Amino acid sequence: MTDPRRLAERVLRLEAAGILALVPRLDQTFVRAVDLLHGCRGRVIVAGMGKSGLIGRKIAATLASTGTPAYFLHPAEAVHGDLGLVAPDDVILAISNSGETSELLALLEHLKRLATPIVLLTGNARSTLARQCDVVLDVSVAEEACPMNLAPTTSTTAVLAVGDALAMVLLDRKGLTPEDYAALHPKGALGWRALFRVADLMHTGGAVPVVHEDTAMKDVVVEMTAKRLGITTVVDGGGRLVGVVTDGDLRRLHLREASVLGLRARDCMTREPKLIRGDDLAAKALEVMEAFAITSLVVVDAVGQPHGVIHMHDILRAKIV
């Protein structure tokens, strides 16, 4: 019996090599495929049988979720009535490793009558299907990862990767923004991450803890306790941010000093604290907090005055995880 780790390594290496072998094929044919899909005034209809069909369902879902209207059409169901779903402004994205899939071949006459353009992903660029399609992308692989070189493995991985490549190039061409993406995923965690910005969640106005750099530490503690964010901003005479004092600063000072109450804010503050912009995604603020092991970030306005504070709990309550 083969060592399972060695066999798994062989599978991963073969599939990775199969994908990398596609890179030199990103020529003008790929660009024509992108142009055709981008210019589609209807929907991109993905079609394939068997394992190709399962990969096609995922490609259709990826296209639809990234701004390209798309759905999957089962070729066997298509010849029994579902061809009525195809409209003249649609584009077909067909998948067939052999290029001889009979169910897809049976669709050609109807598609030609509608003048529906066809982009084909195939492992056989000289096949019957390839000769009938408008754009043919060669996704052939040297070897399946299956030990018997039979089960679709490397070939289906290659098709999936090219499908992702097409979807991402189309996303870029359409200028899809995080807000657009969130609108397509209104109830998902990805949508939440792409929707909320720091300004939507931060504390502002009187909720922002502020002390002067000359403020006695006793009063600093009072301000921090009242605002309950574990932090206070420290400003100079012009109201500009010069530092912050955090709960962590107080603990570390207490271990070094017999008493901190005789000190001033300037003696205890952290200078040049980590900042965030109000229009940054809240997910970015969370990444900064996790990277530097802190729980709050300050937002300053155009003249450097504290405008808001966002706490990690604010982000977690918004389900941005």
Sequence and secondary structure as in RCSB ss.txt:
>XXXX:A:sequence
MTDPRRLAERVLRLEAAGILALVPRLDQTFVRAVDLLHGCRGRVIVAGMGKSGLIGRKIAATLASTGTPAYFLHP
AEAVHGDLGLVAPDDVILAISNSGETSELLALLEHLKRLATPIVLLTGNARSTLARQCDVVLDVSVAEEACPMNL
APTTSTTAVLAVGDALAMVLLDRKGLTPEDYAALHPKGALGWRALFRVADLMHTGGAVPVVHEDTAMKDVVVEMT
AKRLGITTVVDGGGRLVGVVTDGDLRRLHLREASVLGLRARDCMTREPKLIRGDDLAAKALEVMEAFAITSLVVV
DAVGQPHGVIHMHDILRAKIV
>XXXX:A:secstr
   HHHHHHHHHHHHHHHHHTTGGG SHHHHHHHHHHHT SS EEEEE HHHHHHHHHHHHHHHHTT  EEEE H
HHHTTTGGGG  TT EEEEEESSS  HHHHTTHHHHHHHT  EEEEES TTSHHHHHSSEEEE   S  SSTTS 
SSSHHHHHHHHHHHHHHHHHHHHHT  HHHHHHHSTTSHHHHHHH BHHHH EEGGGS EEETT BHHHHHHHHH
HHTSSEEEEE TTS EEEEEEHHHHHHHHHH S STTSBHHHH BSS  B  TTSBHHHHHHHHHHHT SEEEEE
 TTS EEEEEEHHHHHHTT  
